Every structure is written in C-alpha cells, then in structure tokens.
Amino acid sequence: MSYEELQYLSMSYGTFPPLGSIAAVRPVFLIVMGVFLMVIAWRLVKNTSGWSAWTMISGALLLGFGYSIMLPLYEAGLIDRLSSHGDQSTAMGWHAVKIFTMNGGWLLFGIGLAIYANVFASPSPTPRRTTAIPPASPHEFTT
C-alpha cells in the first residue's frame, strides 16, 4: 500500500488506533496475572491443610483482587489518583486500600509459601549413621 492510499484511507475513515498498544494491553495483563496467582495458589494448596494453605490462599485472594480489579480500575481512570484534582480524601482512601491489598497480599502469599516449603522449620539434627565394621576373615592377618 502506498503513502497516497494510506492518506486517502485516513482522510476517508479517520485514523486507525493501534490494536496492541501498551495502554490497551496493560489492564488485560494485570487481570491475567491476578487470576494466574489465584490458580497457582489453589493448585499448590488443594491437598494441603493448615496455616500454610490458609495464608497462601488469603494472600493470593488479596493479590487477585488487587491485580484483577483495583489496578485495572486505576488504569481506566475510574478511581482517582492522588495527583488528580478530584476529591483528595476519596483518592487517599482508595490509595490506602490499594496499598493494603497489594502489600498485604504479597506478604501473606510469601509467608504462606515459606511455611509450605518449611523455610521456618528448625533444622532437626540428623542422626549419624554408624557404619558397621565387618569382622575380619580367619585368613586375614590382624594384630
């Protein structure tokens, strides 16, 4: 397609928005990341019980909420940012929710993963293996 044909198309139909810009793909990536974290945590703990499972799942749910709902709403402009000229108290409240959701989610998910991997378990001393000395054969010279 020549330059003149592109000019004719842009004059006839307007400009074409890019199909895969960074601004268009970022919310989709965030949603996929939040769902992926929740699925991975569920797959890790589906046969586990106890504190590690509950901690990891609660962290994954917080992260899933943060990545799949909160951050795309920020990207879409539906939640005011702190630097905008809207209501600053509402923006501060949403910012506190975002900070708690994301930081608390990573903290709980990491602690749950560490408990699941026995990182905090005290190392138990392994018993020393005693090697049995084979008895000397009667044909061996021993002193």
C-alpha positions in Angstrom: 0.0 0.0 0.0 1.4 3.3 -1.0 1.6 6.5 1.0 -1.2 8.1 -1.0 -3.5 5.2 -0.4 -2.9 5.4 3.3 -3.6 9.2 3.2 -6.8 8.5 1.4 -7.9 5.9 3.9 -7.1 8.1 6.9 -9.0 11.0 5.3 -11.9 8.8 4.5 -12.2 6.7 7.7 -10.1 8.7 10.2 -7.0 7.4 11.9 -6.8 3.8 12.9 -6.0 3.2 16.6 -3.2 0.7 17.3 -4.5 -2.8 18.1 -1.9 -3.7 20.7 -0.7 -0.6 22.5 0.9 -0.8 25.9 -2.0 1.2 27.4 -4.6 -1.3 25.9 -2.7 -4.4 26.9 -1.7 -3.5 30.5 -5.1 -4.0 32.1 -5.5 -7.3 30.4 -2.1 -8.4 31.6 -2.9 -7.4 35.2 -6.2 -9.3 35.1 -4.5 -12.4 33.7 -1.7 -12.1 36.4 -4.2 -11.9 39.2 -6.2 -14.9 38.0 -2.9 -16.8 37.4 -1.7 -16.1 41.0 -5.0 -17.4 42.4 -5.0 -20.5 40.3 -1.3 -21.3 41.2 -2.0 -20.9 44.9 -5.1 -23.0 44.7 -3.2 -25.8 42.8 -0.4 -25.7 45.4 -2.7 -26.0 48.4 -5.7 -28.1 47.2 -4.4 -31.2 49.0 -2.9 -29.2 52.0 -4.4 -28.1 55.2 -3.2 -25.8 58.0 -1.7 -22.4 58.3 0.3 -22.6 55.1 -2.7 -23.2 52.9 -4.9 -20.5 54.6 -2.1 -17.9 54.5 -1.2 -18.6 50.9 -4.8 -18.6 49.7 -5.6 -15.4 51.6 -2.6 -13.7 50.1 -3.5 -14.9 46.6 -7.1 -13.6 47.0 -5.8 -10.2 48.0 -3.4 -10.2 45.1 -6.1 -11.4 42.7 -8.4 -8.6 43.9 -5.6 -6.1 43.6 -4.4 -7.1 40.2 -7.7 -8.0 38.6 -9.9 -5.3 40.0 -8.1 -2.4 41.7 -5.2 -1.8 39.2 -7.3 -2.0 36.0 -9.8 0.5 37.6 -6.8 2.8 38.2 -5.7 2.3 34.6 -9.2 3.1 33.3 -9.4 6.2 35.4 -12.4 5.1 37.4 -10.5 5.6 40.6 -8.9 9.0 41.2 -5.2 9.1 41.7 -3.6 11.1 44.5 -2.2 13.6 42.0 -5.5 14.3 40.3 -7.6 17.4 41.2 -10.7 15.4 42.4 -11.7 14.6 45.9 -8.4 14.0 47.8 -10.0 12.2 50.7 -11.6 9.6 48.4 -8.3 9.3 46.4 -6.4 8.8 49.7 -8.9 6.1 50.8 -8.6 4.2 47.6 -4.8 4.5 47.7 -4.8 3.0 51.2 -7.0 0.1 50.0 -4.6 -0.4 47.1 -1.5 -0.3 49.3 -3.0 -2.7 51.9 -4.3 -5.1 49.2 -1.1 -5.3 47.2 1.5 -5.2 50.1 -0.6 -7.4 52.4 -1.3 -9.9 49.6 2.4 -10.3 48.7 3.3 -10.6 52.4 0.7 -13.2 53.1 1.4 -15.1 49.9 5.1 -15.1 50.6 4.7 -16.2 54.2 2.3 -19.0 53.2 4.7 -20.1 50.5 7.6 -20.1 53.0 5.6 -22.1 55.6 4.6 -24.5 52.8 8.2 -25.0 51.9 9.3 -25.5 55.5 11.6 -22.5 55.5 10.8 -21.6 59.1 11.2 -25.2 60.4 14.0 -25.6 62.8 16.6 -28.0 61.3 16.5 -31.2 63.2 19.9 -32.8 63.7 20.2 -35.9 61.5 21.3 -39.0 63.3 24.8 -40.0 62.5 24.9 -43.2 60.6 27.1 -45.8 62.3 29.0 -47.9 59.9 29.4 -51.5 60.9 33.0 -52.7 60.7 32.9 -56.1 59.0 34.5 -58.8 61.1 38.0 -59.9 59.9 38.0 -63.1 58.0 40.0 -66.0 59.5 42.5 -65.9 56.7 43.5 -62.3 57.3 46.4 -61.3 59.4 45.4 -59.0 62.2 47.4 -57.7 65.1 
